[in-house]
Amino acid sequence: METPSLATATEWSGNAPALTYYNYTTHNVDMKWSYTWPDGSSSSSTTCVPAGGNIFYMPVTVTKVSWHQGSC
């Protein structure tokens, strides 16, 4: 089991490194994240996360978690 770099039951913003994520709430959430490429450039995206867990296949930085309206 991995030690979480972020645990929240509310909306959140900041910077937290992540490889694995779990949504143990009863809400769908929008998770904004960014990735820094080896050349120093970066990409960002927002992923709708239903209840449950999943993994990123690259190290990312989670920057915001907010409630998602409706289904993913």
N, CA, C and O atoms as a Tripos MOL2 file, in Angstrom:
@<TRIPOS>MOLECULE
protein
  288   287    72     0     0
PROTEIN
NO_CHARGES

@<TRIPOS>ATOM
      1 N           0.8390   -1.1640    0.0000 N.3       1 MET1
      2 CA          0.0000    0.0000    0.0000 C.3       1 MET1
      3 C           0.8910    1.2360    0.0000 C.2       1 MET1
      4 O           1.8680    1.3030    0.7460 O.2       1 MET1
      5 N           0.5540    2.2100   -0.8350 N.am      2 GLU2
      6 CA          1.3180    3.4420   -0.9180 C.3       2 GLU2
      7 C           0.8100    4.4680    0.0860 C.2       2 GLU2
      8 O          -0.3800    4.5140    0.3980 O.2       2 GLU2
      9 N           1.7180    5.2780    0.5820 N.am      3 THR3
     10 CA          1.3300    6.3890    1.4420 C.3       3 THR3
     11 C           0.7710    7.4910    0.5560 C.2       3 THR3
     12 O           1.4340    7.8890   -0.4020 O.2       3 THR3
     13 N          -0.4230    7.9990    0.8390 N.am      4 PRO4
     14 CA         -0.9880    9.0370   -0.0300 C.3       4 PRO4
     15 C          -0.2260   10.3500    0.0930 C.2       4 PRO4
     16 O           0.2450   10.7220    1.1680 O.2       4 PRO4
     17 N          -0.1220   11.0390   -1.0380 N.am      5 SER5
     18 CA          0.4810   12.3650   -1.0080 C.3       5 SER5
     19 C          -0.5950   13.4230   -0.8140 C.2       5 SER5
     20 O          -0.2900   14.5790   -0.5190 O.2       5 SER5
     21 N          -1.8630   13.0280   -0.9790 N.am      6 LEU6
     22 CA         -2.9980   13.9280   -0.7860 C.3       6 LEU6
     23 C          -4.1910   13.1020   -0.3330 C.2       6 LEU6
     24 O          -4.4910   12.0620   -0.9180 O.2       6 LEU6
     25 N          -4.8640   13.5590    0.6980 N.am      7 ALA7
     26 CA         -6.1140   12.9490    1.1420 C.3       7 ALA7
     27 C          -7.0590   14.0850    1.4770 C.2       7 ALA7
     28 O          -6.7320   14.9490    2.2910 O.2       7 ALA7
     29 N          -8.2430   14.0900    0.8480 N.am      8 THR8
     30 CA         -9.2070   15.1490    1.1120 C.3       8 THR8
     31 C         -10.6230   14.6180    0.9390 C.2       8 THR8
     32 O         -10.8600   13.7410    0.1090 O.2       8 THR8
     33 N         -11.5420   15.1290    1.6980 N.am      9 ALA9
     34 CA        -12.9600   14.8030    1.5490 C.3       9 ALA9
     35 C         -13.7290   16.0390    1.0980 C.2       9 ALA9
     36 O         -14.9600   16.0450    1.0800 O.2       9 ALA9
     37 N         -12.9900   17.0860    0.7350 N.am     10 THR10
     38 CA        -13.5870   18.3380    0.2800 C.3      10 THR10
     39 C         -12.8720   18.7880   -0.9850 C.2      10 THR10
     40 O         -11.8860   18.1800   -1.4000 O.2      10 THR10
     41 N         -13.3690   19.8460   -1.5900 N.am     11 GLU11
     42 CA        -12.6670   20.4190   -2.7290 C.3      11 GLU11
     43 C         -11.3110   20.9290   -2.2500 C.2      11 GLU11
     44 O         -11.1730   21.3410   -1.0990 O.2      11 GLU11
     45 N         -10.3110   20.9020   -3.1320 N.am     12 TRP12
     46 CA         -8.9400   21.2030   -2.7300 C.3      12 TRP12
     47 C          -8.1850   21.7870   -3.9050 C.2      12 TRP12
     48 O          -8.4920   21.4790   -5.0570 O.2      12 TRP12
     49 N          -7.1970   22.6330   -3.6260 N.am     13 SER13
     50 CA         -6.2560   23.0680   -4.6540 C.3      13 SER13
     51 C          -4.8860   23.2290   -4.0150 C.2      13 SER13
     52 O          -4.7770   23.5090   -2.8220 O.2      13 SER13
     53 N          -3.8550   23.0510   -4.8080 N.am     14 GLY14
     54 CA         -2.4790   23.1130   -4.3310 C.3      14 GLY14
     55 C          -1.5940   22.3560   -5.2990 C.2      14 GLY14
     56 O          -1.8290   22.3920   -6.5070 O.2      14 GLY14
     57 N          -0.5840   21.6730   -4.7940 N.am     15 ASN15
     58 CA          0.3120   20.8420   -5.5960 C.3      15 ASN15
     59 C           0.6500   19.5870   -4.8140 C.2      15 ASN15
     60 O           1.2070   19.6680   -3.7190 O.2      15 ASN15
     61 N           0.3170   18.4210   -5.3690 N.am     16 ALA16
     62 CA          0.6240   17.1530   -4.7110 C.3      16 ALA16
     63 C           1.0600   16.1440   -5.7660 C.2      16 ALA16
     64 O           0.3330   15.9220   -6.7340 O.2      16 ALA16
     65 N           2.2450   15.5210   -5.6010 N.am     17 PRO17
     66 CA          2.6880   14.5060   -6.5520 C.3      17 PRO17
     67 C           1.7840   13.2790   -6.4540 C.2      17 PRO17
     68 O           1.2870   12.9460   -5.3790 O.2      17 PRO17
     69 N           1.5770   12.6070   -7.5970 N.am     18 ALA18
     70 CA          0.6740   11.4420   -7.5780 C.3      18 ALA18
     71 C           1.0490   10.4340   -8.6480 C.2      18 ALA18
     72 O           1.4960   10.8000   -9.7350 O.2      18 ALA18
     73 N           0.8670    9.1750   -8.3320 N.am     19 LEU19
     74 CA          0.9240    8.0750   -9.2920 C.3      19 LEU19
     75 C          -0.3700    7.2640   -9.2450 C.2      19 LEU19
     76 O          -0.8070    6.7220  -10.2600 O.2      19 LEU19
     77 N          -0.9730    7.1870   -8.0730 N.am     20 THR20
     78 CA         -2.1900    6.4170   -7.8540 C.3      20 THR20
     79 C          -3.2480    7.3310   -7.2630 C.2      20 THR20
     80 O          -2.9310    8.2160   -6.4680 O.2      20 THR20
     81 N          -4.5130    7.1210   -7.6460 N.am     21 TYR21
     82 CA         -5.5610    7.9160   -7.0260 C.3      21 TYR21
     83 C          -6.7800    7.0540   -6.7210 C.2      21 TYR21
     84 O          -7.0810    6.0940   -7.4310 O.2      21 TYR21
     85 N          -7.4600    7.4180   -5.6640 N.am     22 TYR22
     86 CA         -8.6770    6.7440   -5.2220 C.3      22 TYR22
     87 C          -9.7060    7.7960   -4.8880 C.2      22 TYR22
     88 O          -9.3750    8.8430   -4.3330 O.2      22 TYR22
     89 N         -10.9400    7.5260   -5.2180 N.am     23 ASN23
     90 CA        -12.0400    8.4090   -4.8410 C.3      23 ASN23
     91 C         -12.9390    7.6180   -3.9090 C.2      23 ASN23
     92 O         -13.7380    6.8010   -4.3670 O.2      23 ASN23
     93 N         -12.8210    7.8470   -2.6140 N.am     24 TYR24
     94 CA        -13.6270    7.1360   -1.6250 C.3      24 TYR24
     95 C         -14.8520    7.9300   -1.2080 C.2      24 TYR24
     96 O         -15.4950    7.6010   -0.2110 O.2      24 TYR24
     97 N         -15.1860    8.9880   -1.9710 N.am     25 THR25
     98 CA        -16.3880    9.7550   -1.6630 C.3      25 THR25
     99 C         -17.5740    9.1680   -2.4240 C.2      25 THR25
    100 O         -17.4130    8.2250   -3.1980 O.2      25 THR25
    101 N         -18.7490    9.7190   -2.2080 N.am     26 THR26
    102 CA        -19.9350    9.2930   -2.9580 C.3      26 THR26
    103 C         -20.1590   10.1880   -4.1690 C.2      26 THR26
    104 O         -21.1530   10.0370   -4.8800 O.2      26 THR26
    105 N         -19.2360   11.1240   -4.4080 N.am     27 HIS27
    106 CA        -19.3580   12.0790   -5.5160 C.3      27 HIS27
    107 C         -18.3740   11.7340   -6.6360 C.2      27 HIS27
    108 O         -17.3150   11.1610   -6.3840 O.2      27 HIS27
    109 N         -18.7300   12.0850   -7.8640 N.am     28 ASN28
    110 CA        -17.7350   12.1250   -8.9230 C.3      28 ASN28
    111 C         -16.9480   13.4090   -8.7260 C.2      28 ASN28
    112 O         -17.5110   14.4230   -8.3110 O.2      28 ASN28
    113 N         -15.6570   13.3800   -9.0170 N.am     29 VAL29
    114 CA        -14.8400   14.5810   -8.8590 C.3      29 VAL29
    115 C         -14.0780   14.8730  -10.1440 C.2      29 VAL29
    116 O         -13.7550   13.9660  -10.9110 O.2      29 VAL29
    117 N         -13.7990   16.1490  -10.3650 N.am     30 ASP30
    118 CA        -12.9040   16.5730  -11.4280 C.3      30 ASP30
    119 C         -11.5370   16.7790  -10.7930 C.2      30 ASP30
    120 O         -11.3950   17.5340   -9.8310 O.2      30 ASP30
    121 N         -10.5320   16.1000  -11.3390 N.am     31 MET31
    122 CA         -9.1760   16.2030  -10.8280 C.3      31 MET31
    123 C          -8.3020   16.8270  -11.9080 C.2      31 MET31
    124 O          -8.1060   16.2440  -12.9740 O.2      31 MET31
    125 N          -7.7810   18.0080  -11.6250 N.am     32 LYS32
    126 CA         -6.8810   18.6900  -12.5560 C.3      32 LYS32
    127 C          -5.4540   18.2870  -12.2200 C.2      32 LYS32
    128 O          -5.0690   18.2610  -11.0510 O.2      32 LYS32
    129 N          -4.6770   17.9770  -13.2380 N.am     33 TRP33
    130 CA         -3.3080   17.5370  -13.0200 C.3      33 TRP33
    131 C          -2.3970   18.0570  -14.1220 C.2      33 TRP33
    132 O          -2.8610   18.4550  -15.1910 O.2      33 TRP33
    133 N          -1.0960   18.0500  -13.8510 N.am     34 SER34
    134 CA         -0.1200   18.4740  -14.8470 C.3      34 SER34
    135 C           1.0380   17.4840  -14.8760 C.2      34 SER34
    136 O           1.3050   16.7850  -13.8990 O.2      34 SER34
    137 N           1.7150   17.4420  -16.0160 N.am     35 TYR35
    138 CA          2.8780   16.5690  -16.1960 C.3      35 TYR35
    139 C           3.9930   17.3970  -16.8190 C.2      35 TYR35
    140 O           3.7590   18.1490  -17.7650 O.2      35 TYR35
    141 N           5.1950   17.2600  -16.2930 N.am     36 THR36
    142 CA          6.3500   17.9490  -16.8520 C.3      36 THR36
    143 C           7.1720   16.9500  -17.6620 C.2      36 THR36
    144 O           7.6690   15.9560  -17.1330 O.2      36 THR36
    145 N           7.3020   17.2350  -18.9460 N.am     37 TRP37
    146 CA          8.0370   16.3730  -19.8760 C.3      37 TRP37
    147 C           9.5400   16.5070  -19.6420 C.2      37 TRP37
    148 O           9.9920   17.4970  -19.0670 O.2      37 TRP37
    149 N          10.3200   15.5090  -20.0860 N.am     38 PRO38
    150 CA         11.7710   15.5750  -19.8910 C.3      38 PRO38
    151 C          12.4220   16.8460  -20.4580 C.2      38 PRO38
    152 O          13.4570   17.2780  -19.9510 O.2      38 PRO38
    153 N          11.8350   17.4520  -21.5000 N.am     39 ASP39
    154 CA         12.4190   18.6740  -22.0690 C.3      39 ASP39
    155 C          12.0360   19.9250  -21.2800 C.2      39 ASP39
    156 O          12.4260   21.0310  -21.6550 O.2      39 ASP39
    157 N          11.2740   19.7640  -20.1880 N.am     40 GLY40
    158 CA         10.8940   20.8850  -19.3470 C.3      40 GLY40
    159 C           9.5320   21.4830  -19.6710 C.2      40 GLY40
    160 O           9.0040   22.2680  -18.8840 O.2      40 GLY40
    161 N           8.9450   21.1210  -20.8270 N.am     41 SER41
    162 CA          7.6070   21.6090  -21.1460 C.3      41 SER41
    163 C           6.5820   20.8640  -20.2940 C.2      41 SER41
    164 O           6.8830   19.8120  -19.7300 O.2      41 SER41
    165 N           5.3820   21.4080  -20.2050 N.am     42 SER42
    166 CA          4.3720   20.7460  -19.3820 C.3      42 SER42
    167 C           3.0400   20.6610  -20.1060 C.2      42 SER42
    168 O           2.7510   21.4420  -21.0130 O.2      42 SER42
    169 N           2.2460   19.7050  -19.6870 N.am     43 SER43
    170 CA          0.8840   19.4990  -20.1810 C.3      43 SER43
    171 C          -0.0240   19.4060  -18.9740 C.2      43 SER43
    172 O           0.3950   18.9600  -17.9060 O.2      43 SER43
    173 N          -1.2720   19.8280  -19.1390 N.am     44 SER44
    174 CA         -2.2310   19.6750  -18.0500 C.3      44 SER44
    175 C          -3.5620   19.2050  -18.6170 C.2      44 SER44
    176 O          -3.8570   19.3920  -19.7970 O.2      44 SER44
    177 N          -4.3540   18.5940  -17.7530 N.am     45 SER45
    178 CA         -5.6510   18.0730  -18.1530 C.3      45 SER45
    179 C          -6.5280   17.9630  -16.9210 C.2      45 SER45
    180 O          -6.0440   18.0400  -15.7910 O.2      45 SER45
    181 N          -7.8130   17.7820  -17.1450 N.am     46 THR46
    182 CA         -8.7590   17.5090  -16.0680 C.3      46 THR46
    183 C          -9.4190   16.1730  -16.3520 C.2      46 THR46
    184 O          -9.8990   15.9330  -17.4600 O.2      46 THR46
    185 N          -9.4430   15.3050  -15.3540 N.am     47 THR47
    186 CA        -10.0070   13.9730  -15.4730 C.3      47 THR47
    187 C         -11.1840   13.8430  -14.5280 C.2      47 THR47
    188 O         -11.0730   14.1900  -13.3520 O.2      47 THR47
    189 N         -12.3260   13.3430  -15.0280 N.am     48 CYS48
    190 CA        -13.4540   13.0460  -14.1580 C.3      48 CYS48
    191 C         -13.1880   11.6970  -13.5020 C.2      48 CYS48
    192 O         -12.9110   10.7080  -14.1820 O.2      48 CYS48
    193 N         -13.2730   11.6680  -12.1840 N.am     49 VAL49
    194 CA        -12.9480   10.4670  -11.4240 C.3      49 VAL49
    195 C         -14.1870    9.9790  -10.6920 C.2      49 VAL49
    196 O         -14.6370   10.6240   -9.7450 O.2      49 VAL49
    197 N         -14.7530    8.8350  -11.1190 N.am     50 PRO50
    198 CA        -15.8690    8.2610  -10.3610 C.3      50 PRO50
    199 C         -15.3320    7.5690   -9.1090 C.2      50 PRO50
    200 O         -14.1190    7.4650   -8.9280 O.2      50 PRO50
    201 N         -16.2170    7.1040   -8.2610 N.am     51 ALA51
    202 CA        -15.7980    6.3780   -7.0650 C.3      51 ALA51
    203 C         -14.9280    5.2000   -7.4650 C.2      51 ALA51
    204 O         -15.2070    4.5230   -8.4540 O.2      51 ALA51
    205 N         -13.8760    4.9560   -6.6990 N.am     52 GLY52
    206 CA        -12.9550    3.8670   -6.9870 C.3      52 GLY52
    207 C         -11.5380    4.3920   -7.1290 C.2      52 GLY52
    208 O         -11.2380    5.5090   -6.7070 O.2      52 GLY52
    209 N         -10.6770    3.5960   -7.7150 N.am     53 GLY53
    210 CA         -9.2840    3.9830   -7.8430 C.3      53 GLY53
    211 C          -8.7420    3.6960   -9.2180 C.2      53 GLY53
    212 O          -9.3580    2.9790  -10.0060 O.2      53 GLY53
    213 N          -7.5910    4.2550   -9.5030 N.am     54 ASN54
    214 CA         -6.9300    4.0520  -10.7680 C.3      54 ASN54
    215 C          -5.4990    4.5330  -10.6320 C.2      54 ASN54
    216 O          -5.1020    5.0120   -9.5700 O.2      54 ASN54
    217 N          -4.7230    4.4110  -11.6940 N.am     55 ILE55
    218 CA         -3.3420    4.8620  -11.6530 C.3      55 ILE55
    219 C          -3.0450    5.7710  -12.8290 C.2      55 ILE55
    220 O          -3.6770    5.6740  -13.8810 O.2      55 ILE55
    221 N          -2.0700    6.6600  -12.6410 N.am     56 PHE56
    222 CA         -1.4690    7.3840  -13.7450 C.3      56 PHE56
    223 C          -0.2810    6.5380  -14.1750 C.2      56 PHE56
    224 O           0.3450    5.8950  -13.3320 O.2      56 PHE56
    225 N           0.0430    6.5200  -15.4410 N.am     57 TYR57
    226 CA          1.1930    5.7480  -15.8970 C.3      57 TYR57
    227 C           2.4420    6.6050  -15.9740 C.2      57 TYR57
    228 O           3.4500    6.1850  -16.5420 O.2      57 TYR57
    229 N           2.3850    7.8050  -15.4050 N.am     58 MET58
    230 CA          3.5260    8.7050  -15.3250 C.3      58 MET58
    231 C           3.3400    9.5560  -14.0840 C.2      58 MET58
    232 O           2.2070    9.7610  -13.6470 O.2      58 MET58
    233 N           4.4310   10.0620  -13.5020 N.am     59 PRO59
    234 CA          4.2830   10.8920  -12.3060 C.3      59 PRO59
    235 C           3.6910   12.2460  -12.6770 C.2      59 PRO59
    236 O           4.2090   12.9390  -13.5520 O.2      59 PRO59
    237 N           2.6260   12.6100  -12.0230 N.am     60 VAL60
    238 CA          1.9520   13.8770  -12.2920 C.3      60 VAL60
    239 C           1.8610   14.6860  -11.0020 C.2      60 VAL60
    240 O           2.1710   14.1930   -9.9180 O.2      60 VAL60
    241 N           1.4330   15.9270  -11.1400 N.am     61 THR61
    242 CA          1.1500   16.7780   -9.9960 C.3      61 THR61
    243 C          -0.3280   17.1330  -10.0270 C.2      61 THR61
    244 O          -0.8000   17.7680  -10.9710 O.2      61 THR61
    245 N          -1.0530   16.7280   -9.0050 N.am     62 VAL62
    246 CA         -2.4660   17.0760   -8.9000 C.3      62 VAL62
    247 C          -2.5420   18.5080   -8.3730 C.2      62 VAL62
    248 O          -1.9020   18.8460   -7.3770 O.2      62 VAL62
    249 N          -3.3370   19.3500   -9.0550 N.am     63 THR63
    250 CA         -3.4050   20.7560   -8.6730 C.3      63 THR63
    251 C          -4.7830   21.1870   -8.1820 C.2      63 THR63
    252 O          -4.9130   22.2360   -7.5520 O.2      63 THR63
    253 N          -5.8180   20.3860   -8.4640 N.am     64 LYS64
    254 CA         -7.1570   20.7790   -8.0140 C.3      64 LYS64
    255 C          -8.0740   19.5550   -8.0040 C.2      64 LYS64
    256 O          -8.0010   18.7010   -8.8880 O.2      64 LYS64
    257 N          -8.9280   19.4890   -6.9980 N.am     65 VAL65
    258 CA         -9.9830   18.4810   -6.8970 C.3      65 VAL65
    259 C         -11.2760   19.2330   -6.6210 C.2      65 VAL65
    260 O         -11.3590   19.9960   -5.6590 O.2      65 VAL65
    261 N         -12.2840   19.0230   -7.4580 N.am     66 SER66
    262 CA        -13.5780   19.6950   -7.2630 C.3      66 SER66
    263 C         -14.7150   18.7370   -7.5860 C.2      66 SER66
    264 O         -14.5310   17.7720   -8.3290 O.2      66 SER66
    265 N         -15.8690   19.0010   -7.0370 N.am     67 TRP67
    266 CA        -17.0330   18.1530   -7.2830 C.3      67 TRP67
    267 C         -17.4310   18.2450   -8.7530 C.2      67 TRP67
    268 O         -17.4270   19.3270   -9.3400 O.2      67 TRP67
    269 N         -17.7700   17.1200   -9.3320 N.am     68 HIS68
    270 CA        -18.2330   17.0500  -10.7260 C.3      68 HIS68
    271 C         -19.7460   16.9700  -10.7260 C.2      68 HIS68
    272 O         -20.3180   16.1750   -9.9800 O.2      68 HIS68
    273 N         -20.3960   17.7610  -11.5330 N.am     69 GLN69
    274 CA        -21.8520   17.7200  -11.6350 C.3      69 GLN69
    275 C         -22.2520   16.6500  -12.6530 C.2      69 GLN69
    276 O         -21.8130   16.7050  -13.8010 O.2      69 GLN69
    277 N         -23.0680   15.6890  -12.2570 N.am     70 GLY70
    278 CA        -23.5220   14.6280  -13.1550 C.3      70 GLY70
    279 C         -22.5700   13.4490  -13.1840 C.2      70 GLY70
    280 O         -21.6720   13.3340  -12.3510 O.2      70 GLY70
    281 N         -22.7810   12.5740  -14.1580 N.am     71 SER71
    282 CA        -21.9490   11.3800  -14.2760 C.3      71 SER71
    283 C         -20.7070   11.6750  -15.0930 C.2      71 SER71
    284 O         -20.6570   12.6470  -15.8480 O.2      71 SER71
    285 N         -19.7100   10.8280  -14.9340 N.am     72 CYS72
    286 CA        -18.4540   10.9950  -15.6790 C.3      72 CYS72
    287 C         -18.6250   10.4980  -17.1070 C.2      72 CYS72
    288 O         -17.6820   10.5510  -17.8970 O.2      72 CYS72
@<TRIPOS>BOND
     1     1     2 1
     2     2     3 1
     3     3     4 2
     4     3     5 am
     5     5     6 1
     6     6     7 1
     7     7     8 2
     8     7     9 am
     9     9    10 1
    10    10    11 1
    11    11    12 2
    12    11    13 am
    13    13    14 1
    14    14    15 1
    15    15    16 2
    16    15    17 am
    17    17    18 1
    18    18    19 1
    19    19    20 2
    20    19    21 am
    21    21    22 1
    22    22    23 1
    23    23    24 2
    24    23    25 am
    25    25    26 1
    26    26    27 1
    27    27    28 2
    28    27    29 am
    29    29    30 1
    30    30    31 1
    31    31    32 2
    32    31    33 am
    33    33    34 1
    34    34    35 1
    35    35    36 2
    36    35    37 am
    37    37    38 1
    38    38    39 1
    39    39    40 2
    40    39    41 am
    41    41    42 1
    42    42    43 1
    43    43    44 2
    44    43    45 am
    45    45    46 1
    46    46    47 1
    47    47    48 2
    48    47    49 am
    49    49    50 1
    50    50    51 1
    51    51    52 2
    52    51    53 am
    53    53    54 1
    54    54    55 1
    55    55    56 2
    56    55    57 am
    57    57    58 1
    58    58    59 1
    59    59    60 2
    60    59    61 am
    61    61    62 1
    62    62    63 1
    63    63    64 2
    64    63    65 am
    65    65    66 1
    66    66    67 1
    67    67    68 2
    68    67    69 am
    69    69    70 1
    70    70    71 1
    71    71    72 2
    72    71    73 am
    73    73    74 1
    74    74    75 1
    75    75    76 2
    76    75    77 am
    77    77    78 1
    78    78    79 1
    79    79    80 2
    80    79    81 am
    81    81    82 1
    82    82    83 1
    83    83    84 2
    84    83    85 am
    85    85    86 1
    86    86    87 1
    87    87    88 2
    88    87    89 am
    89    89    90 1
    90    90    91 1
    91    91    92 2
    92    91    93 am
    93    93    94 1
    94    94    95 1
    95    95    96 2
    96    95    97 am
    97    97    98 1
    98    98    99 1
    99    99   100 2
   100    99   101 am
   101   101   102 1
   102   102   103 1
   103   103   104 2
   104   103   105 am
   105   105   106 1
   106   106   107 1
   107   107   108 2
   108   107   109 am
   109   109   110 1
   110   110   111 1
   111   111   112 2
   112   111   113 am
   113   113   114 1
   114   114   115 1
   115   115   116 2
   116   115   117 am
   117   117   118 1
   118   118   119 1
   119   119   120 2
   120   119   121 am
   121   121   122 1
   122   122   123 1
   123   123   124 2
   124   123   125 am
   125   125   126 1
   126   126   127 1
   127   127   128 2
   128   127   129 am
   129   129   130 1
   130   130   131 1
   131   131   132 2
   132   131   133 am
   133   133   134 1
   134   134   135 1
   135   135   136 2
   136   135   137 am
   137   137   138 1
   138   138   139 1
   139   139   140 2
   140   139   141 am
   141   141   142 1
   142   142   143 1
   143   143   144 2
   144   143   145 am
   145   145   146 1
   146   146   147 1
   147   147   148 2
   148   147   149 am
   149   149   150 1
   150   150   151 1
   151   151   152 2
   152   151   153 am
   153   153   154 1
   154   154   155 1
   155   155   156 2
   156   155   157 am
   157   157   158 1
   158   158   159 1
   159   159   160 2
   160   159   161 am
   161   161   162 1
   162   162   163 1
   163   163   164 2
   164   163   165 am
   165   165   166 1
   166   166   167 1
   167   167   168 2
   168   167   169 am
   169   169   170 1
   170   170   171 1
   171   171   172 2
   172   171   173 am
   173   173   174 1
   174   174   175 1
   175   175   176 2
   176   175   177 am
   177   177   178 1
   178   178   179 1
   179   179   180 2
   180   179   181 am
   181   181   182 1
   182   182   183 1
   183   183   184 2
   184   183   185 am
   185   185   186 1
   186   186   187 1
   187   187   188 2
   188   187   189 am
   189   189   190 1
   190   190   191 1
   191   191   192 2
   192   191   193 am
   193   193   194 1
   194   194   195 1
   195   195   196 2
   196   195   197 am
   197   197   198 1
   198   198   199 1
   199   199   200 2
   200   199   201 am
   201   201   202 1
   202   202   203 1
   203   203   204 2
   204   203   205 am
   205   205   206 1
   206   206   207 1
   207   207   208 2
   208   207   209 am
   209   209   210 1
   210   210   211 1
   211   211   212 2
   212   211   213 am
   213   213   214 1
   214   214   215 1
   215   215   216 2
   216   215   217 am
   217   217   218 1
   218   218   219 1
   219   219   220 2
   220   219   221 am
   221   221   222 1
   222   222   223 1
   223   223   224 2
   224   223   225 am
   225   225   226 1
   226   226   227 1
   227   227   228 2
   228   227   229 am
   229   229   230 1
   230   230   231 1
   231   231   232 2
   232   231   233 am
   233   233   234 1
   234   234   235 1
   235   235   236 2
   236   235   237 am
   237   237   238 1
   238   238   239 1
   239   239   240 2
   240   239   241 am
   241   241   242 1
   242   242   243 1
   243   243   244 2
   244   243   245 am
   245   245   246 1
   246   246   247 1
   247   247   248 2
   248   247   249 am
   249   249   250 1
   250   250   251 1
   251   251   252 2
   252   251   253 am
   253   253   254 1
   254   254   255 1
   255   255   256 2
   256   255   257 am
   257   257   258 1
   258   258   259 1
   259   259   260 2
   260   259   261 am
   261   261   262 1
   262   262   263 1
   263   263   264 2
   264   263   265 am
   265   265   266 1
   266   266   267 1
   267   267   268 2
   268   267   269 am
   269   269   270 1
   270   270   271 1
   271   271   272 2
   272   271   273 am
   273   273   274 1
   274   274   275 1
   275   275   276 2
   276   275   277 am
   277   277   278 1
   278   278   279 1
   279   279   280 2
   280   279   281 am
   281   281   282 1
   282   282   283 1
   283   283   284 2
   284   283   285 am
   285   285   286 1
   286   286   287 1
   287   287   288 2
@<TRIPOS>SUBSTRUCTURE
     1 MET1         2 RESIDUE 1 A MET
     2 GLU2         6 RESIDUE 1 A GLU
     3 THR3        10 RESIDUE 1 A THR
     4 PRO4        14 RESIDUE 1 A PRO
     5 SER5        18 RESIDUE 1 A SER
     6 LEU6        22 RESIDUE 1 A LEU
     7 ALA7        26 RESIDUE 1 A ALA
     8 THR8        30 RESIDUE 1 A THR
     9 ALA9        34 RESIDUE 1 A ALA
    10 THR10       38 RESIDUE 1 A THR
    11 GLU11       42 RESIDUE 1 A GLU
    12 TRP12       46 RESIDUE 1 A TRP
    13 SER13       50 RESIDUE 1 A SER
    14 GLY14       54 RESIDUE 1 A GLY
    15 ASN15       58 RESIDUE 1 A ASN
    16 ALA16       62 RESIDUE 1 A ALA
    17 PRO17       66 RESIDUE 1 A PRO
    18 ALA18       70 RESIDUE 1 A ALA
    19 LEU19       74 RESIDUE 1 A LEU
    20 THR20       78 RESIDUE 1 A THR
    21 TYR21       82 RESIDUE 1 A TYR
    22 TYR22       86 RESIDUE 1 A TYR
    23 ASN23       90 RESIDUE 1 A ASN
    24 TYR24       94 RESIDUE 1 A TYR
    25 THR25       98 RESIDUE 1 A THR
    26 THR26      102 RESIDUE 1 A THR
    27 HIS27      106 RESIDUE 1 A HIS
    28 ASN28      110 RESIDUE 1 A ASN
    29 VAL29      114 RESIDUE 1 A VAL
    30 ASP30      118 RESIDUE 1 A ASP
    31 MET31      122 RESIDUE 1 A MET
    32 LYS32      126 RESIDUE 1 A LYS
    33 TRP33      130 RESIDUE 1 A TRP
    34 SER34      134 RESIDUE 1 A SER
    35 TYR35      138 RESIDUE 1 A TYR
    36 THR36      142 RESIDUE 1 A THR
    37 TRP37      146 RESIDUE 1 A TRP
    38 PRO38      150 RESIDUE 1 A PRO
    39 ASP39      154 RESIDUE 1 A ASP
    40 GLY40      158 RESIDUE 1 A GLY
    41 SER41      162 RESIDUE 1 A SER
    42 SER42      166 RESIDUE 1 A SER
    43 SER43      170 RESIDUE 1 A SER
    44 SER44      174 RESIDUE 1 A SER
    45 SER45      178 RESIDUE 1 A SER
    46 THR46      182 RESIDUE 1 A THR
    47 THR47      186 RESIDUE 1 A THR
    48 CYS48      190 RESIDUE 1 A CYS
    49 VAL49      194 RESIDUE 1 A VAL
    50 PRO50      198 RESIDUE 1 A PRO
    51 ALA51      202 RESIDUE 1 A ALA
    52 GLY52      206 RESIDUE 1 A GLY
    53 GLY53      210 RESIDUE 1 A GLY
    54 ASN54      214 RESIDUE 1 A ASN
    55 ILE55      218 RESIDUE 1 A ILE
    56 PHE56      222 RESIDUE 1 A PHE
    57 TYR57      226 RESIDUE 1 A TYR
    58 MET58      230 RESIDUE 1 A MET
    59 PRO59      234 RESIDUE 1 A PRO
    60 VAL60      238 RESIDUE 1 A VAL
    61 THR61      242 RESIDUE 1 A THR
    62 VAL62      246 RESIDUE 1 A VAL
    63 THR63      250 RESIDUE 1 A THR
    64 LYS64      254 RESIDUE 1 A LYS
    65 VAL65      258 RESIDUE 1 A VAL
    66 SER66      262 RESIDUE 1 A SER
    67 TRP67      266 RESIDUE 1 A TRP
    68 HIS68      270 RESIDUE 1 A HIS
    69 GLN69      274 RESIDUE 1 A GLN
    70 GLY70      278 RESIDUE 1 A GLY
    71 SER71      282 RESIDUE 1 A SER
    72 CYS72      286 RESIDUE 1 A CYS
